[in-house]
Amino acid sequence: MIDYGSRTERSIARRWPAIRAKGMAHFVLVRGLLLWGGLMFAFSIALTWAKFGPQHPRFGLLLGVAAGLCAVGGLVWGLLTWTINERIFRNLNLHRNSA
């Protein structure tokens, strides 16, 4: 087990192998699209509801645009997070194997 590095590095070293075993597509779809994108969409619904109310003539259009943007944002977040965590994990393993 790795006992050096930042708290984030230790967390990635401990948790990433199990997450990684499920695959990139699972991570991006579940953690990116559903979790991050879904939470952002729920937040945007709440803000839109509070600001304009459901009686606004373009309320449906605003929700549709928000859904699309949150979906794309969730996918991008998932891909970037996967890439960054993979890079950290590989570097930690290289360091551990060379030590």
DRENTORKOL-3810 file (N, C-alpha, C; in nm, 4 decimals):
REM DRENTORKOL-3810
@n.u->0.0849; n.v->-0.1184; n.w->0.0000; ca.u->0.0000; ca.v->0.0000; ca.w->0.0000; c.u->0.0887; c.v->0.1237; c.w->0.0000
@n.u->0.0432; n.v->0.2254; n.w->-0.0647; ca.u->0.1177; ca.v->0.3504; ca.w->-0.0742; c.u->0.0897; c.v->0.4332; c.w->0.0501
@n.u->0.1964; n.v->0.4748; n.w->0.1178; ca.u->0.1794; ca.v->0.5545; ca.w->0.2388; c.u->0.2465; c.v->0.6906; c.w->0.2254
@n.u->0.2637; n.v->0.7367; n.w->0.1037; ca.u->0.3243; ca.v->0.8665; ca.w->0.0794; c.u->0.2337; c.v->0.9445; c.w->-0.0152
@n.u->0.2664; n.v->1.0702; n.w->-0.0377; ca.u->0.1894; ca.v->1.1515; ca.w->-0.1309; c.u->0.0745; c.v->1.2229; c.w->-0.0627
@n.u->0.0020; n.v->1.2963; n.w->-0.1432; ca.u->-0.1111; ca.v->1.3722; ca.w->-0.0908; c.u->-0.2267; c.v->1.2790; c.w->-0.0573
@n.u->-0.3233; n.v->1.3339; n.w->0.0116; ca.u->-0.4421; ca.v->1.2568; ca.w->0.0475; c.u->-0.5137; c.v->1.2089; c.w->-0.0788
@n.u->-0.5172; n.v->1.2926; n.w->-0.1821; ca.u->-0.5801; ca.v->1.2543; ca.w->-0.3084; c.u->-0.5070; c.v->1.1388; c.w->-0.3732
@n.u->-0.3748; n.v->1.1440; n.w->-0.3738; ca.u->-0.2962; ca.v->1.0352; ca.w->-0.4329; c.u->-0.3188; c.v->0.9045; c.w->-0.3579
@n.u->-0.3229; n.v->0.9109; n.w->-0.2265; ca.u->-0.3475; ca.v->0.7894; ca.w->-0.1478; c.u->-0.4865; c.v->0.7344; c.w->-0.1737
@n.u->-0.5837; n.v->0.8241; n.w->-0.1864; ca.u->-0.7203; ca.v->0.7812; ca.w->-0.2148; c.u->-0.7301; c.v->0.7149; c.w->-0.3516
@n.u->-0.6659; n.v->0.7738; n.w->-0.4511; ca.u->-0.6668; ca.v->0.7154; ca.w->-0.5855; c.u->-0.5970; c.v->0.5808; c.w->-0.5845
@n.u->-0.4843; n.v->0.5711; n.w->-0.5167; ca.u->-0.4106; ca.v->0.4447; ca.w->-0.5119; c.u->-0.4941; c.v->0.3355; c.w->-0.4466
@n.u->-0.5755; n.v->0.3715; n.w->-0.3492; ca.u->-0.6556; ca.v->0.2732; ca.w->-0.2758; c.u->-0.7844; c.v->0.2378; c.w->-0.3501
@n.u->-0.8530; n.v->0.3361; n.w->-0.4058; ca.u->-0.9863; ca.v->0.3143; ca.w->-0.4612; c.u->-0.9893; c.v->0.2932; c.w->-0.6121
@n.u->-0.8912; n.v->0.3467; n.w->-0.6841; ca.u->-0.8980; ca.v->0.3462; ca.w->-0.8295; c.u->-0.8969; c.v->0.2063; c.w->-0.8925
@n.u->-0.8223; n.v->0.1091; n.w->-0.8414; ca.u->-0.8252; ca.v->-0.0232; ca.w->-0.9062; c.u->-0.9656; c.v->-0.0834; c.w->-0.9168
@n.u->-1.0478; n.v->-0.0688; n.w->-0.8138; ca.u->-1.1842; ca.v->-0.1229; ca.w->-0.8186; c.u->-1.2706; c.v->-0.0448; c.w->-0.9171
@n.u->-1.2550; n.v->0.0867; n.w->-0.9191; ca.u->-1.3300; ca.v->0.1704; ca.w->-1.0127; c.u->-1.2844; c.v->0.1406; c.w->-1.1551
@n.u->-1.1561; n.v->0.1299; n.w->-1.1724; ca.u->-1.0957; ca.v->0.1045; ca.w->-1.3030; c.u->-1.1400; c.v->-0.0298; c.w->-1.3606
@n.u->-1.1596; n.v->-0.1288; n.w->-1.2746; ca.u->-1.1992; ca.v->-0.2628; ca.w->-1.3196; c.u->-1.3364; c.v->-0.2618; c.w->-1.3879
@n.u->-1.4212; n.v->-0.1682; n.w->-1.3521; ca.u->-1.5539; ca.v->-0.1589; ca.w->-1.4146; c.u->-1.5476; c.v->-0.0963; c.w->-1.5530
@n.u->-1.4398; n.v->-0.0264; n.w->-1.5842; ca.u->-1.4212; ca.v->0.0287; ca.w->-1.7173; c.u->-1.4530; c.v->0.1758; c.w->-1.7287
@n.u->-1.3943; n.v->0.2346; n.w->-1.8337; ca.u->-1.4115; ca.v->0.3766; ca.w->-1.8570; c.u->-1.5562; c.v->0.4110; c.w->-1.8924
@n.u->-1.6215; n.v->0.3308; n.w->-1.9754; ca.u->-1.7587; ca.v->0.3609; ca.w->-2.0162; c.u->-1.8517; c.v->0.3647; c.w->-1.8952
@n.u->-1.8367; n.v->0.2699; n.w->-1.8046; ca.u->-1.9189; ca.v->0.2678; ca.w->-1.6833; c.u->-1.8944; c.v->0.3934; c.w->-1.6010
@n.u->-1.7695; n.v->0.4303; n.w->-1.5827; ca.u->-1.7354; ca.v->0.5489; ca.w->-1.5040; c.u->-1.7950; c.v->0.6743; c.w->-1.5660
@n.u->-1.7745; n.v->0.6913; n.w->-1.6964; ca.u->-1.8208; ca.v->0.8121; ca.w->-1.7645; c.u->-1.9736; c.v->0.8201; c.w->-1.7628
@n.u->-2.0404; n.v->0.7081; n.w->-1.7878; ca.u->-2.1860; ca.v->0.7102; ca.w->-1.7912; c.u->-2.2482; c.v->0.7247; c.w->-1.6526
@n.u->-2.1969; n.v->0.6497; n.w->-1.5549; ca.u->-2.2580; ca.v->0.6526; ca.w->-1.4221; c.u->-2.2153; c.v->0.7761; c.w->-1.3432
@n.u->-2.0853; n.v->0.7952; n.w->-1.3292; ca.u->-2.0382; ca.v->0.9077; ca.w->-1.2461; c.u->-2.0429; c.v->1.0409; c.w->-1.3199
@n.u->-2.0202; n.v->1.0368; n.w->-1.4507; ca.u->-2.0220; ca.v->1.1613; ca.w->-1.5271; c.u->-2.1621; c.v->1.2029; c.w->-1.5667
@n.u->-2.2230; n.v->1.1221; n.w->-1.6536; ca.u->-2.3532; ca.v->1.1588; ca.w->-1.7088; c.u->-2.4633; c.v->1.1552; c.w->-1.6032
@n.u->-2.4783; n.v->1.0430; n.w->-1.5352; ca.u->-2.5897; ca.v->1.0298; ca.w->-1.4409; c.u->-2.5689; c.v->1.1102; c.w->-1.3128
@n.u->-2.4520; n.v->1.0958; n.w->-1.2511; ca.u->-2.4313; ca.v->1.1617; ca.w->-1.1224; c.u->-2.4048; c.v->1.3113; c.w->-1.1385
@n.u->-2.2955; n.v->1.3460; n.w->-1.2066; ca.u->-2.2602; ca.v->1.4872; ca.w->-1.2188; c.u->-2.3601; c.v->1.5620; c.w->-1.3054
@n.u->-2.3883; n.v->1.5079; n.w->-1.4246; ca.u->-2.4841; ca.v->1.5733; ca.w->-1.5133; c.u->-2.6238; c.v->1.5776; c.w->-1.4530
@n.u->-2.6641; n.v->1.4685; n.w->-1.3874; ca.u->-2.7962; ca.v->1.4644; ca.w->-1.3250; c.u->-2.8113; c.v->1.5641; c.w->-1.2119
@n.u->-2.7081; n.v->1.5752; n.w->-1.1289; ca.u->-2.7132; ca.v->1.6727; ca.w->-1.0195; c.u->-2.7171; c.v->1.8160; c.w->-1.0724
@n.u->-2.6382; n.v->1.8416; n.w->-1.1759; ca.u->-2.6389; ca.v->1.9756; ca.w->-1.2350; c.u->-2.7750; c.v->2.0059; c.w->-1.2981
@n.u->-2.8357; n.v->1.9061; n.w->-1.3601; ca.u->-2.9680; ca.v->1.9261; ca.w->-1.4199; c.u->-3.0725; c.v->1.9540; c.w->-1.3117
@n.u->-3.0689; n.v->1.8779; n.w->-1.2028; ca.u->-3.1625; ca.v->1.9011; ca.w->-1.0925; c.u->-3.1444; c.v->2.0418; c.w->-1.0348
@n.u->-3.0200; n.v->2.0832; n.w->-1.0204; ca.u->-2.9904; ca.v->2.2173; ca.w->-0.9699; c.u->-3.0439; c.v->2.3235; c.w->-1.0671
@n.u->-3.0246; n.v->2.3013; n.w->-1.1963; ca.u->-3.0727; ca.v->2.3992; ca.w->-1.2941; c.u->-3.2251; c.v->2.4036; c.w->-1.2993
@n.u->-3.2898; n.v->2.2885; n.w->-1.2800; ca.u->-3.4367; ca.v->2.2867; ca.w->-1.2732; c.u->-3.4832; c.v->2.3714; c.w->-1.1548
@n.u->-3.4189; n.v->2.3520; n.w->-1.0399; ca.u->-3.4572; ca.v->2.4280; ca.w->-0.9205; c.u->-3.4381; c.v->2.5779; c.w->-0.9418
@n.u->-3.3252; n.v->2.6160; n.w->-1.0020; ca.u->-3.3011; ca.v->2.7588; ca.w->-1.0264; c.u->-3.3995; c.v->2.8160; c.w->-1.1285
@n.u->-3.4257; n.v->2.7409; n.w->-1.2343; ca.u->-3.5183; ca.v->2.7875; ca.w->-1.3366; c.u->-3.6594; c.v->2.7999; c.w->-1.2792
@n.u->-3.6988; n.v->2.7030; n.w->-1.2003; ca.u->-3.8305; ca.v->2.7057; ca.w->-1.1356; c.u->-3.8415; c.v->2.8278; c.w->-1.0445
@n.u->-3.7367; n.v->2.8527; n.w->-0.9649; ca.u->-3.7387; ca.v->2.9657; ca.w->-0.8721; c.u->-3.7378; c.v->3.0994; c.w->-0.9457
@n.u->-3.6634; n.v->3.1077; n.w->-1.0528; ca.u->-3.6488; ca.v->3.2348; ca.w->-1.1256; c.u->-3.7710; c.v->3.2662; c.w->-1.2121
@n.u->-3.8164; n.v->3.1681; n.w->-1.2902; ca.u->-3.9223; ca.v->3.1943; ca.w->-1.3879; c.u->-4.0563; c.v->3.1307; c.w->-1.3532
@n.u->-4.0550; n.v->3.0217; n.w->-1.2781; ca.u->-4.1782; ca.v->2.9492; ca.w->-1.2489; c.u->-4.2183; c.v->2.8623; c.w->-1.3671
@n.u->-4.2982; n.v->2.7604; n.w->-1.3399; ca.u->-4.3361; ca.v->2.6675; ca.w->-1.4469; c.u->-4.4340; c.v->2.7275; c.w->-1.5478
@n.u->-4.4944; n.v->2.8409; n.w->-1.5161; ca.u->-4.5900; ca.v->2.9025; ca.w->-1.6075; c.u->-4.5216; c.v->2.9845; c.w->-1.7163
@n.u->-4.3924; n.v->3.0045; n.w->-1.7079; ca.u->-4.3204; ca.v->3.0812; ca.w->-1.8100; c.u->-4.3365; c.v->3.0120; c.w->-1.9451
@n.u->-4.3636; n.v->3.0897; n.w->-2.0523; ca.u->-4.3888; ca.v->3.0275; ca.w->-2.1827; c.u->-4.2709; c.v->2.9476; c.w->-2.2391
@n.u->-4.1513; n.v->2.9773; n.w->-2.1971; ca.u->-4.0346; ca.v->2.9049; ca.w->-2.2491; c.u->-3.9716; c.v->2.8125; c.w->-2.1447
@n.u->-4.0469; n.v->2.7786; n.w->-2.0433; ca.u->-3.9943; ca.v->2.6929; ca.w->-1.9363; c.u->-3.9475; c.v->2.5582; c.w->-1.9916
@n.u->-4.0256; n.v->2.4965; n.w->-2.0772; ca.u->-3.9871; ca.v->2.3681; ca.w->-2.1372; c.u->-3.8614; c.v->2.3792; c.w->-2.2205
@n.u->-3.8494; n.v->2.4867; n.w->-2.2967; ca.u->-3.7301; ca.v->2.5089; ca.w->-2.3775; c.u->-3.6066; c.v->2.5257; c.w->-2.2888
@n.u->-3.6210; n.v->2.6004; n.w->-2.1806; ca.u->-3.5092; ca.v->2.6188; ca.w->-2.0877; c.u->-3.4650; c.v->2.4856; c.w->-2.0279
@n.u->-3.5602; n.v->2.4011; n.w->-1.9926; ca.u->-3.5256; ca.v->2.2698; ca.w->-1.9373; c.u->-3.4603; c.v->2.1811; c.w->-2.0423
@n.u->-3.5066; n.v->2.1882; n.w->-2.1645; ca.u->-3.4460; ca.v->2.1101; ca.w->-2.2724; c.u->-3.3019; c.v->2.1502; c.w->-2.2983
@n.u->-3.2776; n.v->2.2788; n.w->-2.3018; ca.u->-3.1405; ca.v->2.3279; ca.w->-2.3214; c.u->-3.0530; c.v->2.2881; c.w->-2.2032
@n.u->-3.1070; n.v->2.3021; n.w->-2.0828; ca.u->-3.0311; ca.v->2.2638; ca.w->-1.9631; c.u->-2.9989; c.v->2.1150; c.w->-1.9647
@n.u->-3.0943; n.v->2.0325; n.w->-2.0062; ca.u->-3.0707; ca.v->1.8876; ca.w->-2.0110; c.u->-2.9567; c.v->1.8549; c.w->-2.1074
@n.u->-2.9582; n.v->1.9166; n.w->-2.2242; ca.u->-2.8514; ca.v->1.8925; ca.w->-2.3215; c.u->-2.7155; c.v->1.9383; c.w->-2.2718
@n.u->-2.7111; n.v->2.0581; n.w->-2.2165; ca.u->-2.5844; ca.v->2.1107; ca.w->-2.1662; c.u->-2.5311; c.v->2.0297; c.w->-2.0482
@n.u->-2.6200; n.v->1.9899; n.w->-1.9595; ca.u->-2.5773; ca.v->1.9101; ca.w->-1.8437; c.u->-2.5297; c.v->1.7715; c.w->-1.8858
@n.u->-2.5925; n.v->1.7144; n.w->-1.9874; ca.u->-2.5490; ca.v->1.5840; ca.w->-2.0378; c.u->-2.4092; c.v->1.5941; c.w->-2.0982
@n.u->-2.3878; n.v->1.6943; n.w->-2.1807; ca.u->-2.2551; ca.v->1.7135; ca.w->-2.2405; c.u->-2.1525; c.v->1.7436; c.w->-2.1316
@n.u->-2.1878; n.v->1.8304; n.w->-2.0383; ca.u->-2.0973; ca.v->1.8625; ca.w->-1.9276; c.u->-2.0629; c.v->1.7407; c.w->-1.8445
@n.u->-2.1612; n.v->1.6559; n.w->-1.8182; ca.u->-2.1368; ca.v->1.5342; ca.w->-1.7412; c.u->-2.0431; c.v->1.4389; c.w->-1.8139
@n.u->-2.0622; n.v->1.4238; n.w->-1.9436; ca.u->-1.9733; ca.v->1.3377; ca.w->-2.0219; c.u->-1.8309; c.v->1.3921; c.w->-2.0241
@n.u->-1.8171; n.v->1.5223; n.w->-2.0435; ca.u->-1.6834; ca.v->1.5844; ca.w->-2.0447; c.u->-1.6185; c.v->1.5697; c.w->-1.9078
@n.u->-1.6943; n.v->1.5956; n.w->-1.8011; ca.u->-1.6398; ca.v->1.5802; ca.w->-1.6657; c.u->-1.5931; c.v->1.4364; c.w->-1.6426
@n.u->-1.6749; n.v->1.3403; n.w->-1.6834; ca.u->-1.6385; ca.v->1.1999; ca.w->-1.6655; c.u->-1.5119; c.v->1.1631; c.w->-1.7408
@n.u->-1.5005; n.v->1.2070; n.w->-1.8661; ca.u->-1.3809; ca.v->1.1774; ca.w->-1.9450; c.u->-1.2560; c.v->1.2427; c.w->-1.8863
@n.u->-1.2682; n.v->1.3693; n.w->-1.8472; ca.u->-1.1530; ca.v->1.4385; ca.w->-1.7882; c.u->-1.1117; c.v->1.3763; c.w->-1.6555
@n.u->-1.2081; n.v->1.3433; n.w->-1.5730; ca.u->-1.1767; ca.v->1.2832; ca.w->-1.4432; c.u->-1.1119; c.v->1.1470; c.w->-1.4618
@n.u->-1.1627; n.v->1.0668; n.w->-1.5538; ca.u->-1.1034; ca.v->0.9363; ca.w->-1.5828; c.u->-0.9581; c.v->0.9539; c.w->-1.6277
@n.u->-0.9350; n.v->1.0457; n.w->-1.7206; ca.u->-0.8008; ca.v->1.0681; ca.w->-1.7744; c.u->-0.7040; c.v->1.1136; c.w->-1.6658
@n.u->-0.7452; n.v->1.2072; n.w->-1.5847; ca.u->-0.6583; ca.v->1.2586; ca.w->-1.4778; c.u->-0.6290; c.v->1.1499; c.w->-1.3748
@n.u->-0.7305; n.v->1.0754; n.w->-1.3328; ca.u->-0.7090; ca.v->0.9691; ca.w->-1.2348; c.u->-0.6211; c.v->0.8576; c.w->-1.2904
@n.u->-0.6387; n.v->0.8250; n.w->-1.4168; ca.u->-0.5522; ca.v->0.7240; ca.w->-1.4791; c.u->-0.4064; c.v->0.7697; c.w->-1.4785
@n.u->-0.3848; n.v->0.8950; n.w->-1.5127; ca.u->-0.2482; ca.v->0.9490; ca.w->-1.5157; c.u->-0.1856; c.v->0.9461; c.w->-1.3761
@n.u->-0.2610; n.v->0.9867; n.w->-1.2751; ca.u->-0.2101; ca.v->0.9838; ca.w->-1.1380; c.u->-0.1812; c.v->0.8402; c.w->-1.0960
@n.u->-0.2741; n.v->0.7483; n.w->-1.1257; ca.u->-0.2578; ca.v->0.6083; ca.w->-1.0870; c.u->-0.1347; c.v->0.5470; c.w->-1.1528
@n.u->-0.1166; n.v->0.5716; n.w->-1.2830; ca.u->0.0009; ca.v->0.5174; ca.w->-1.3520; c.u->0.1299; c.v->0.5754; c.w->-1.2959
@n.u->0.1319; n.v->0.7036; n.w->-1.2675; ca.u->0.2519; ca.v->0.7647; ca.w->-1.2101; c.u->0.2827; c.v->0.7108; c.w->-1.0714
@n.u->0.1798; n.v->0.6872; n.w->-0.9912; ca.u->0.2013; ca.v->0.6296; ca.w->-0.8589; c.u->0.2578; c.v->0.4885; c.w->-0.8697
@n.u->0.2053; n.v->0.4113; n.w->-0.9633; ca.u->0.2552; ca.v->0.2747; ca.w->-0.9825; c.u->0.3970; c.v->0.2745; c.w->-1.0364
@n.u->0.4309; n.v->0.3662; n.w->-1.1254; ca.u->0.5682; ca.v->0.3761; ca.w->-1.1753; c.u->0.6637; c.v->0.4104; c.w->-1.0612
@n.u->0.6201; n.v->0.5059; n.w->-0.9778; ca.u->0.7041; ca.v->0.5453; ca.w->-0.8649; c.u->0.7221; c.v->0.4306; c.w->-0.7664
@n.u->0.6138; n.v->0.3588; n.w->-0.7391; ca.u->0.6194; ca.v->0.2477; ca.w->-0.6463; c.u->0.7076; c.v->0.1347; c.w->-0.7003
@n.u->0.6969; n.v->0.1053; n.w->-0.8298; ca.u->0.7751; ca.v->-0.0027; ca.w->-0.8899; c.u->0.9233; c.v->0.0317; c.w->-0.9015
@n.u->0.9548; n.v->0.1595; n.w->-0.9131; ca.u->1.0949; ca.v->0.1993; ca.w->-0.9256; c.u->1.1620; c.v->0.2163; c.w->-0.7885
@n.u->1.0807; n.v->0.2224; n.w->-0.6836; ca.u->1.1381; ca.v->0.2427; ca.w->-0.5491; c.u->1.1839; c.v->0.1118; c.w->-0.4882
END
